[in-house]
Amino acid sequence: MVLRWGLLSFCLVVGLVGGAKDVEEIITSESSGIGSFRFLLDGTSEKTVGLRRRDVLRAEGLVSNSISGKGLVPDELKECDRVFVSNGIGGNGTFESPDLVAEEGHSLQCILTFMALPGQRVQITFTEFNLRGIPPECAHEWVDLWTEVDGTDVSELISTPFGGRYCGQIPPRTRISLYGGIAVGYYSDKNYTEEGEGLRFKGTYAFLAEDRYVVGTALPRTLCSFSIYGASKRVGEVVSPTYPGVYPKDLSCSYKFSGAPGQRIRLEFRDFDVFAGGAHCPFDDVKVYDGINTTAPIIGTYCGQYRNLVVYSSQHLMFITFTTNERALETQNRGFLGVWEFSESFVKLDFITKNEGEHIRGTECDQRILSQGLSFGAVYSPNYPFPYVPKIYCRYFIYGVQDPQNLERVRLTFEKFDLPSSPHSEEDLTTHPEKPIIRCGDGYLKVYIKGQEVSQQYEKHDFEFCGKDIPHDVSSDGPRVVLIFSSGETQGSGFKAKYTFETEYRVPGTAAPDGTCTFSYTSTSSKRGDFNSPRFPSNYPSLMNCTYLFLKEPQEQVRIVFDHFKVKADKLANYTAGAYGSDLCVEDYVEVYNVFKDMKDRLIGRYCHQTAPGPIESHEEAEALKVFLHTDNEGVLSGFKARYIFFTAQSIFGECGMNISQKSTGVLTSPGWPNKYEGPRNREGSNKCNWFLAVRPSHRVLLYFKKFSIEGEPSGRGCPSAAVRIWEDPDGLPIELCGEVLPNSQMQFMSLRNLMRMTFITADKAVGNEGFYAIWTEVVDRFSVSSSCPPHYARCDQNPYCIPQELRCDQVNNCGLLNGIPDEADESLCGLEGEVNVLLLVGLGVCCSSCCLLSICLWAQRKRRKRRRRMQLRRPPIHVCDNAGARFAAMDSV
């Protein structure tokens, strides 16, 4: 309020001198006792002007008391006020802060007023500034600014917009009055200046001609709106209303440029500093329209800071608006300085429109070409086929389709080319005498195929062409190609190039020439590499079939390993097992095939969801390995990333497999069991074991796992590092296993005929785990023959199998599992039967021994009899009487 008191005092001064012919006619009245103003003429001389007491008292009555709150300020302190008035021919000078001299308990407040004559503006610049306080907390000392002082009416001065309050050591930026006056208010609660203490502030002022701010024909009843006509002036300057001073708030300015038909308008902002309040310029902005008013297409909305911002109209009309917001936030932005030009020499745009291009508004000759879906066309240099205009710079943005369903790339084929290049140097001729290096001067065509324009990295071009040789074809790495054509000083006939939008899959490999999603990989081209689903790691498109064919040489195999796998299977969102097979994978899926000589494909497996396939190797007799990706029309995911390697064919059994036949039972274990299996030692290949099991015809193979722990997680990331595959029918599809624990449904398997195959394979990224222990047995399914087992076969109690009789009590559960629990029928009662058999054998032994002894005794007896009989036949005949006499004689003797 004290500052406004100073402004009102200035009004009274101007009102008093209003009737005088010259400021110098004002006389001094020392009897007023109220104080004085010093009017500095030409910045050098000064006179003291007295005021009547009633005028000052009236001014003080219109405002509140002083900031000190102690009523009117003593008269002697008013001597610090200053008024600087132009003498009509310009002029400049300096101003500075007053000495601090005040009574104890009083504050110092001063007004410095700068007043220009009609047709002039005032400019002030602070060169020194050292006030107590830190903005915005200016509590003890500050400077206030008003730069929109207009007229001498008291009511208008009270409502003059406030220009900001400043303290500290950072001076306010340069100010230029919007009208004819500027007021500077100074307040300090310090009442004396210490010895050796410097000035509080110091600055310069100047009175400027207002012609610079009249940029054209002023529109009636507007402050800063003009019409600029090319017929009157072809080149000129346009500035914001107070440039280079801080522009005011709440402005609305417009500039209409009108040229002759056939002309275009070039506007270059050589300095641009407009408050940037956020994205889309919500507060202050400059808008440029490609037409006669704000209904025309907009070229751009600008705020912030630019250097050499250049815009072109596409026709002979251009309209510009400059708007500042009425906001509380204090800013110190300069505005803008622009140079405009009307000319017929700017590039004609018909070379763009006749070839289905779109001119980019605001540029001289930049164009945008958008694909219409596998479309094609041509691009030309300006004025083609005639020589181009020197010193022009045009950009061509050629964009293919990129959306969830489509992705295209751009192919450029040059048909005509003539851009003069710089002469060859002696070094070029010496280094490459047959074909010296072409060095492009200021005339060139640069090609960008990696999207460098997104980050404005135009210095990192991929190709640069000049001269007369037709450049090679160029294909983009993504959906866009950018060309930059600079004509330089020397003219040529320019260039013509055909562009073609092709489907882009972002898949490494040799693409099919027909543009389908088919890629081939040969051993002769590269022994190893990567491949992925289209657009990986972005989502693959829907409604797509892609084929990857790996063609090997004789005596080779190919192995693929999946490092990332995520294929849409919404119906299996809550599925807790591995997602394999045609029954589960019915939405999006990946299939892997062996391709044989007759070009018949034999499916290895179908995979989906997050269940990554385990390492896969081609069959030893296969010609190739094929991967097939199918996507439906609903939903997409990131797909897969995998690696392939061609390697010398190995034994059909691998490192640890074998062919097993003529046996009725056996055990299969992981390498190194019972120790953990290890990953490949060379970290490049893999370990593989193939077991081929064959039993007698009409028999089947029963296999179950007693122990199983293979790295992987079927319900999560799948089996990318290691897997066990079981073919229940060697001509069918395998069952893939991994994980720490198998579910009961995957612990036991039965062959469909008398053959079974089992494979264990690890990838180069395997780290090892406990492994597995599996038992297999030759069995007969009793329901396939009769309800009872054939002769010489033992029946399993829990499972409907019959096993060879000799496998009973061999300390192996050959009857398999039921719900994960062993069927121990073949091992039951084995201890009791053993005891009975021992007694039976002992009894049989005793009986046999007895029989033998009896037989020997009988034989010996019979032998003795026969001998006696023969002895009797050999003795001489004895007379009966003699024999009788002998007996009797004997009796007589007893």
WOTALIN-V873576 format. One record per residue. N is the residue number from 1. RES is the residue in three letters. SS is DSSP state (helix for helix, strand for strand, loop for the rest). Layout:
# WOTALIN-V873576
n: {N,N}
res: {RES,RES}
ss: {SS,SS}
This chain:
# WOTALIN-V873576
n: {1,2,3,4,5,6,7,8,9,10,11,12,13,14,15,16,17,18,19,20,21,22,23,24,25,26,27,28,29,30,31,32,33,34,35,36,37,38,39,40,41,42,43,44,45,46,47,48,49,50,51,52,53,54,55,56,57,58,59,60,61,62,63,64,65,66,67,68,69,70,71,72,73,74,75,76,77,78,79,80,81,82,83,84,85,86,87,88,89,90,91,92,93,94,95,96,97,98,99,100,101,102,103,104,105,106,107,108,109,110,111,112,113,114,115,116,117,118,119,120,121,122,123,124,125,126,127,128,129,130,131,132,133,134,135,136,137,138,139,140,141,142,143,144,145,146,147,148,149,150,151,152,153,154,155,156,157,158,159,160,161,162,163,164,165,166,167,168,169,170,171,172,173,174,175,176,177,178,179,180,181,182,183,184,185,186,187,188,189,190,191,192,193,194,195,196,197,198,199,200,201,202,203,204,205,206,207,208,209,210,211,212,213,214,215,216,217,218,219,220,221,222,223,224,225,226,227,228,229,230,231,232,233,234,235,236,237,238,239,240,241,242,243,244,245,246,247,248,249,250,251,252,253,254,255,256,257,258,259,260,261,262,263,264,265,266,267,268,269,270,271,272,273,274,275,276,277,278,279,280,281,282,283,284,285,286,287,288,289,290,291,292,293,294,295,296,297,298,299,300,301,302,303,304,305,306,307,308,309,310,311,312,313,314,315,316,317,318,319,320,321,322,323,324,325,326,327,328,329,330,331,332,333,334,335,336,337,338,339,340,341,342,343,344,345,346,347,348,349,350,351,352,353,354,355,356,357,358,359,360,361,362,363,364,365,366,367,368,369,370,371,372,373,374,375,376,377,378,379,380,381,382,383,384,385,386,387,388,389,390,391,392,393,394,395,396,397,398,399,400,401,402,403,404,405,406,407,408,409,410,411,412,413,414,415,416,417,418,419,420,421,422,423,424,425,426,427,428,429,430,431,432,433,434,435,436,437,438,439,440,441,442,443,444,445,446,447,448,449,450,451,452,453,454,455,456,457,458,459,460,461,462,463,464,465,466,467,468,469,470,471,472,473,474,475,476,477,478,479,480,481,482,483,484,485,486,487,488,489,490,491,492,493,494,495,496,497,498,499,500,501,502,503,504,505,506,507,508,509,510,511,512,513,514,515,516,517,518,519,520,521,522,523,524,525,526,527,528,529,530,531,532,533,534,535,536,537,538,539,540,541,542,543,544,545,546,547,548,549,550,551,552,553,554,555,556,557,558,559,560,561,562,563,564,565,566,567,568,569,570,571,572,573,574,575,576,577,578,579,580,581,582,583,584,585,586,587,588,589,590,591,592,593,594,595,596,597,598,599,600,601,602,603,604,605,606,607,608,609,610,611,612,613,614,615,616,617,618,619,620,621,622,623,624,625,626,627,628,629,630,631,632,633,634,635,636,637,638,639,640,641,642,643,644,645,646,647,648,649,650,651,652,653,654,655,656,657,658,659,660,661,662,663,664,665,666,667,668,669,670,671,672,673,674,675,676,677,678,679,680,681,682,683,684,685,686,687,688,689,690,691,692,693,694,695,696,697,698,699,700,701,702,703,704,705,706,707,708,709,710,711,712,713,714,715,716,717,718,719,720,721,722,723,724,725,726,727,728,729,730,731,732,733,734,735,736,737,738,739,740,741,742,743,744,745,746,747,748,749,750,751,752,753,754,755,756,757,758,759,760,761,762,763,764,765,766,767,768,769,770,771,772,773,774,775,776,777,778,779,780,781,782,783,784,785,786,787,788,789,790,791,792,793,794,795,796,797,798,799,800,801,802,803,804,805,806,807,808,809,810,811,812,813,814,815,816,817,818,819,820,821,822,823,824,825,826,827,828,829,830,831,832,833,834,835,836,837,838,839,840,841,842,843,844,845,846,847,848,849,850,851,852,853,854,855,856,857,858,859,860,861,862,863,864,865,866,867,868,869,870,871,872,873,874,875,876,877,878,879,880,881,882,883,884,885,886,887,888,889,890,891,892,893,894}
res: {MET,VAL,LEU,ARG,TRP,GLY,LEU,LEU,SER,PHE,CYS,LEU,VAL,VAL,GLY,LEU,VAL,GLY,GLY,ALA,LYS,ASP,VAL,GLU,GLU,ILE,ILE,THR,SER,GLU,SER,SER,GLY,ILE,GLY,SER,PHE,ARG,PHE,LEU,LEU,ASP,GLY,THR,SER,GLU,LYS,THR,VAL,GLY,LEU,ARG,ARG,ARG,ASP,VAL,LEU,ARG,ALA,GLU,GLY,LEU,VAL,SER,ASN,SER,ILE,SER,GLY,LYS,GLY,LEU,VAL,PRO,ASP,GLU,LEU,LYS,GLU,CYS,ASP,ARG,VAL,PHE,VAL,SER,ASN,GLY,ILE,GLY,GLY,ASN,GLY,THR,PHE,GLU,SER,PRO,ASP,LEU,VAL,ALA,GLU,GLU,GLY,HIS,SER,LEU,GLN,CYS,ILE,LEU,THR,PHE,MET,ALA,LEU,PRO,GLY,GLN,ARG,VAL,GLN,ILE,THR,PHE,THR,GLU,PHE,ASN,LEU,ARG,GLY,ILE,PRO,PRO,GLU,CYS,ALA,HIS,GLU,TRP,VAL,ASP,LEU,TRP,THR,GLU,VAL,ASP,GLY,THR,ASP,VAL,SER,GLU,LEU,ILE,SER,THR,PRO,PHE,GLY,GLY,ARG,TYR,CYS,GLY,GLN,ILE,PRO,PRO,ARG,THR,ARG,ILE,SER,LEU,TYR,GLY,GLY,ILE,ALA,VAL,GLY,TYR,TYR,SER,ASP,LYS,ASN,TYR,THR,GLU,GLU,GLY,GLU,GLY,LEU,ARG,PHE,LYS,GLY,THR,TYR,ALA,PHE,LEU,ALA,GLU,ASP,ARG,TYR,VAL,VAL,GLY,THR,ALA,LEU,PRO,ARG,THR,LEU,CYS,SER,PHE,SER,ILE,TYR,GLY,ALA,SER,LYS,ARG,VAL,GLY,GLU,VAL,VAL,SER,PRO,THR,TYR,PRO,GLY,VAL,TYR,PRO,LYS,ASP,LEU,SER,CYS,SER,TYR,LYS,PHE,SER,GLY,ALA,PRO,GLY,GLN,ARG,ILE,ARG,LEU,GLU,PHE,ARG,ASP,PHE,ASP,VAL,PHE,ALA,GLY,GLY,ALA,HIS,CYS,PRO,PHE,ASP,ASP,VAL,LYS,VAL,TYR,ASP,GLY,ILE,ASN,THR,THR,ALA,PRO,ILE,ILE,GLY,THR,TYR,CYS,GLY,GLN,TYR,ARG,ASN,LEU,VAL,VAL,TYR,SER,SER,GLN,HIS,LEU,MET,PHE,ILE,THR,PHE,THR,THR,ASN,GLU,ARG,ALA,LEU,GLU,THR,GLN,ASN,ARG,GLY,PHE,LEU,GLY,VAL,TRP,GLU,PHE,SER,GLU,SER,PHE,VAL,LYS,LEU,ASP,PHE,ILE,THR,LYS,ASN,GLU,GLY,GLU,HIS,ILE,ARG,GLY,THR,GLU,CYS,ASP,GLN,ARG,ILE,LEU,SER,GLN,GLY,LEU,SER,PHE,GLY,ALA,VAL,TYR,SER,PRO,ASN,TYR,PRO,PHE,PRO,TYR,VAL,PRO,LYS,ILE,TYR,CYS,ARG,TYR,PHE,ILE,TYR,GLY,VAL,GLN,ASP,PRO,GLN,ASN,LEU,GLU,ARG,VAL,ARG,LEU,THR,PHE,GLU,LYS,PHE,ASP,LEU,PRO,SER,SER,PRO,HIS,SER,GLU,GLU,ASP,LEU,THR,THR,HIS,PRO,GLU,LYS,PRO,ILE,ILE,ARG,CYS,GLY,ASP,GLY,TYR,LEU,LYS,VAL,TYR,ILE,LYS,GLY,GLN,GLU,VAL,SER,GLN,GLN,TYR,GLU,LYS,HIS,ASP,PHE,GLU,PHE,CYS,GLY,LYS,ASP,ILE,PRO,HIS,ASP,VAL,SER,SER,ASP,GLY,PRO,ARG,VAL,VAL,LEU,ILE,PHE,SER,SER,GLY,GLU,THR,GLN,GLY,SER,GLY,PHE,LYS,ALA,LYS,TYR,THR,PHE,GLU,THR,GLU,TYR,ARG,VAL,PRO,GLY,THR,ALA,ALA,PRO,ASP,GLY,THR,CYS,THR,PHE,SER,TYR,THR,SER,THR,SER,SER,LYS,ARG,GLY,ASP,PHE,ASN,SER,PRO,ARG,PHE,PRO,SER,ASN,TYR,PRO,SER,LEU,MET,ASN,CYS,THR,TYR,LEU,PHE,LEU,LYS,GLU,PRO,GLN,GLU,GLN,VAL,ARG,ILE,VAL,PHE,ASP,HIS,PHE,LYS,VAL,LYS,ALA,ASP,LYS,LEU,ALA,ASN,TYR,THR,ALA,GLY,ALA,TYR,GLY,SER,ASP,LEU,CYS,VAL,GLU,ASP,TYR,VAL,GLU,VAL,TYR,ASN,VAL,PHE,LYS,ASP,MET,LYS,ASP,ARG,LEU,ILE,GLY,ARG,TYR,CYS,HIS,GLN,THR,ALA,PRO,GLY,PRO,ILE,GLU,SER,HIS,GLU,GLU,ALA,GLU,ALA,LEU,LYS,VAL,PHE,LEU,HIS,THR,ASP,ASN,GLU,GLY,VAL,LEU,SER,GLY,PHE,LYS,ALA,ARG,TYR,ILE,PHE,PHE,THR,ALA,GLN,SER,ILE,PHE,GLY,GLU,CYS,GLY,MET,ASN,ILE,SER,GLN,LYS,SER,THR,GLY,VAL,LEU,THR,SER,PRO,GLY,TRP,PRO,ASN,LYS,TYR,GLU,GLY,PRO,ARG,ASN,ARG,GLU,GLY,SER,ASN,LYS,CYS,ASN,TRP,PHE,LEU,ALA,VAL,ARG,PRO,SER,HIS,ARG,VAL,LEU,LEU,TYR,PHE,LYS,LYS,PHE,SER,ILE,GLU,GLY,GLU,PRO,SER,GLY,ARG,GLY,CYS,PRO,SER,ALA,ALA,VAL,ARG,ILE,TRP,GLU,ASP,PRO,ASP,GLY,LEU,PRO,ILE,GLU,LEU,CYS,GLY,GLU,VAL,LEU,PRO,ASN,SER,GLN,MET,GLN,PHE,MET,SER,LEU,ARG,ASN,LEU,MET,ARG,MET,THR,PHE,ILE,THR,ALA,ASP,LYS,ALA,VAL,GLY,ASN,GLU,GLY,PHE,TYR,ALA,ILE,TRP,THR,GLU,VAL,VAL,ASP,ARG,PHE,SER,VAL,SER,SER,SER,CYS,PRO,PRO,HIS,TYR,ALA,ARG,CYS,ASP,GLN,ASN,PRO,TYR,CYS,ILE,PRO,GLN,GLU,LEU,ARG,CYS,ASP,GLN,VAL,ASN,ASN,CYS,GLY,LEU,LEU,ASN,GLY,ILE,PRO,ASP,GLU,ALA,ASP,GLU,SER,LEU,CYS,GLY,LEU,GLU,GLY,GLU,VAL,ASN,VAL,LEU,LEU,LEU,VAL,GLY,LEU,GLY,VAL,CYS,CYS,SER,SER,CYS,CYS,LEU,LEU,SER,ILE,CYS,LEU,TRP,ALA,GLN,ARG,LYS,ARG,ARG,LYS,ARG,ARG,ARG,ARG,MET,GLN,LEU,ARG,ARG,PRO,PRO,ILE,HIS,VAL,CYS,ASP,ASN,ALA,GLY,ALA,ARG,PHE,ALA,ALA,MET,ASP,SER,VAL}
ss: {loop,helix,helix,helix,helix,helix,helix,helix,helix,helix,helix,helix,helix,helix,helix,helix,helix,loop,loop,loop,loop,loop,helix,helix,helix,loop,loop,loop,loop,helix,helix,helix,loop,loop,loop,strand,strand,strand,strand,strand,strand,loop,loop,loop,strand,strand,strand,strand,strand,strand,loop,loop,helix,helix,helix,helix,helix,helix,helix,helix,helix,loop,loop,loop,loop,loop,loop,loop,loop,loop,loop,loop,loop,loop,helix,helix,helix,helix,helix,helix,loop,strand,strand,strand,strand,loop,loop,loop,loop,loop,loop,strand,strand,strand,strand,strand,loop,loop,loop,loop,strand,loop,loop,loop,loop,loop,loop,strand,strand,strand,strand,strand,strand,strand,strand,loop,loop,loop,loop,strand,strand,strand,strand,strand,strand,strand,strand,strand,strand,loop,strand,loop,loop,strand,loop,loop,strand,loop,loop,loop,strand,strand,strand,strand,strand,strand,strand,strand,strand,loop,loop,loop,loop,helix,helix,helix,helix,helix,loop,loop,loop,loop,loop,loop,strand,strand,loop,strand,loop,loop,loop,loop,loop,loop,strand,strand,loop,loop,loop,loop,strand,strand,strand,strand,strand,strand,strand,strand,loop,loop,loop,strand,loop,loop,loop,loop,loop,loop,loop,loop,strand,strand,strand,strand,strand,strand,strand,strand,strand,helix,helix,helix,helix,loop,loop,loop,strand,strand,loop,loop,loop,loop,loop,loop,strand,strand,strand,strand,strand,loop,loop,loop,loop,loop,strand,strand,strand,strand,strand,loop,loop,loop,loop,loop,loop,loop,loop,loop,loop,loop,loop,strand,strand,strand,strand,strand,strand,strand,loop,loop,loop,loop,loop,strand,strand,strand,strand,strand,strand,strand,strand,strand,strand,strand,loop,loop,loop,loop,loop,loop,loop,loop,loop,loop,strand,strand,strand,strand,strand,loop,loop,loop,loop,loop,loop,loop,loop,strand,strand,strand,strand,strand,loop,strand,strand,strand,loop,loop,strand,strand,strand,strand,loop,loop,loop,loop,strand,strand,strand,strand,strand,strand,strand,loop,loop,loop,loop,loop,loop,loop,loop,loop,loop,loop,strand,strand,strand,strand,strand,strand,strand,strand,strand,loop,loop,loop,loop,loop,loop,helix,helix,helix,helix,loop,loop,loop,loop,strand,strand,loop,loop,strand,loop,loop,loop,loop,strand,strand,strand,strand,loop,loop,loop,loop,loop,strand,strand,strand,strand,strand,loop,loop,loop,loop,loop,loop,loop,loop,loop,loop,loop,loop,strand,strand,strand,strand,strand,strand,strand,loop,loop,strand,loop,loop,loop,loop,strand,strand,strand,strand,strand,strand,strand,strand,strand,strand,strand,strand,strand,loop,loop,loop,loop,loop,loop,helix,helix,helix,helix,helix,helix,loop,loop,loop,loop,loop,loop,loop,loop,loop,loop,loop,loop,strand,strand,strand,strand,strand,loop,loop,loop,helix,helix,helix,helix,loop,loop,loop,loop,loop,loop,loop,strand,strand,strand,loop,strand,loop,loop,loop,loop,loop,loop,strand,strand,loop,loop,loop,loop,strand,strand,strand,strand,strand,strand,strand,loop,loop,loop,loop,loop,loop,loop,strand,strand,strand,strand,strand,strand,strand,strand,strand,strand,loop,loop,loop,loop,loop,loop,strand,strand,loop,loop,loop,loop,loop,loop,strand,strand,strand,strand,strand,loop,loop,loop,loop,loop,strand,strand,strand,strand,strand,loop,loop,loop,loop,loop,loop,loop,loop,loop,loop,loop,strand,strand,strand,strand,strand,strand,strand,strand,loop,loop,loop,loop,strand,strand,strand,strand,strand,strand,strand,strand,strand,strand,strand,strand,loop,loop,helix,helix,helix,loop,loop,loop,loop,loop,loop,loop,strand,loop,loop,loop,loop,loop,loop,loop,loop,strand,strand,strand,strand,strand,strand,strand,loop,loop,loop,loop,loop,strand,strand,strand,strand,strand,strand,strand,loop,strand,loop,loop,strand,loop,loop,loop,strand,strand,loop,loop,loop,loop,loop,loop,strand,strand,strand,strand,strand,strand,strand,strand,loop,loop,loop,loop,loop,loop,loop,strand,strand,strand,strand,strand,strand,strand,strand,strand,strand,loop,loop,loop,loop,loop,strand,loop,loop,loop,strand,strand,strand,loop,loop,loop,loop,strand,strand,strand,strand,strand,loop,loop,loop,loop,loop,loop,loop,strand,loop,loop,loop,loop,loop,loop,loop,loop,loop,strand,strand,strand,strand,strand,strand,strand,strand,loop,loop,loop,loop,loop,strand,strand,strand,strand,strand,strand,strand,strand,strand,strand,strand,loop,loop,strand,loop,loop,loop,loop,strand,loop,loop,loop,strand,strand,strand,strand,strand,strand,loop,loop,loop,loop,loop,loop,loop,strand,strand,strand,loop,strand,loop,loop,loop,loop,helix,helix,helix,loop,strand,strand,strand,loop,loop,loop,loop,strand,strand,strand,strand,strand,strand,strand,strand,loop,loop,loop,loop,loop,loop,strand,loop,strand,strand,strand,strand,strand,strand,strand,strand,strand,strand,strand,helix,helix,helix,helix,loop,loop,loop,loop,loop,loop,loop,strand,strand,strand,loop,loop,loop,loop,loop,strand,strand,strand,strand,helix,helix,helix,loop,loop,loop,loop,loop,loop,loop,loop,loop,strand,strand,loop,loop,strand,strand,loop,loop,helix,helix,helix,loop,loop,helix,helix,helix,helix,helix,helix,helix,helix,helix,helix,helix,helix,helix,helix,helix,helix,helix,helix,helix,helix,helix,helix,helix,helix,helix,helix,helix,helix,helix,helix,helix,helix,helix,helix,helix,helix,helix,helix,helix,helix,helix,helix,helix,helix,helix,loop,loop,loop,loop,loop,helix,helix,helix,helix,helix,helix,helix,helix,helix,helix,helix,helix,helix,helix,loop}
